[in-house]
Amino acid sequence: MQPASQLLDRVLVLEMVRVTEAAAIAASTLVGRGDEKAADAAAVEAMRAALNELYMDGTVVIGEGERDEAPMLYIGEKVGSAPGKGPKIDIALDPLEGTTICAKAGPNSLAVLAIAEEGNLLNAPDVYMDKIAVGPGYPADAIDLDRSVTENIRAIAAVKGVEPHEIIACVLDRPRHEKLIAELRSLGCGVVLIGDGDVAGVIATTDPDTTIDVYMGQGGAPEGVLACAALRCVGGQFKGRLLFRNEDERARARKWGITDLDRQYDLSELAKGDCIFAATGVTDGSLLQGVKRMKGKMTTESVVMRASSGTVRWVKGEHRTDR
């Protein structure tokens, strides 16, 4: 078997951008229209068509759900134009991260994709995950889900060389996070509340311009794996633990090969080896500008990252609507 980097060389980095561009453009026709399902369906169909044009033997390991829940891009679906011949690639995807955001024309809706060599992305079930993430410059033991919120903030502040009240945290604005937010504010921390889109929230910790130091809280496990693929490329630390509300969710995890249901995963356990992460903005946000439609053309803004090289490319696309 070839090394992972050689396998991924055959799936050009910029091809991943074309895939996320296709999904973002399709979803953008429904921004602000109030129909989450239609926007998601448009993005899914466009992403699947673009993936099937690529020379690879791809398998969706994180997608739109299980086969009986999703008509396409379901977990286990084979994509690519070379089944049995092309490089074996695992794919984690969210054709429209932030469906509600898109429907309401809010910020940070994205089309997101990550790929790695077969077996290098955790096959995470569609359950919640307890998450904590920081950007580059922190050791792995700076964060730990077995610590309290206060203990984590003090540890982060110590590494950064500031007081705890100077730390800014990003948290999903959900009722389940009331105690988390209260504890952060009791320390004097600034709290940036986001309505959706926790992939962008995690990545924001890597950009000094956002001033966000840490992402904390519960969000989707699939989004956690996608965010880890991005952190593998640009640096940072992540801890995640799957959360189960009932026995059905535990059974789903076991179905995908997860036996230690209480395990705390770190970054390299969720996304291993060489990874490529790509995202295209659907709506404007802290990471990317959204799709802009003008007379005769559209513009897109994307980012694509690679773990083996640490390269980050920002890609601006101009698309003629008459072609």
ABEGO torsion letter per residue (X at the ends): XBBAAAAAAABBAAAAAAAAAAAAAAAAAABGAGBAAAAAAAAAAAAAAAAAABBBBBBBABBAEBAAABABGBBGBBBEABBGABBBBBBBBBABBGAAAAAAGBBGBBBBBBBBBBGABBBBBBBBBBBBBBBBGBBAAABBAABBAAAAAAAAAAAAGBBAAABBBBBBBBAAAAAAAAAAAAAGBBBBBBABGAAAAAAAAABAAAGBABBBEBBBAAAAAAAAAAAAAAEEBBBBBBBBABAAAAAAAAAAGBABAABBBBAAAABBEBBBBBBBBABBBAABBBBBBBBGBBBBBBBBBBAAAGBBBBBBBBBBAAX
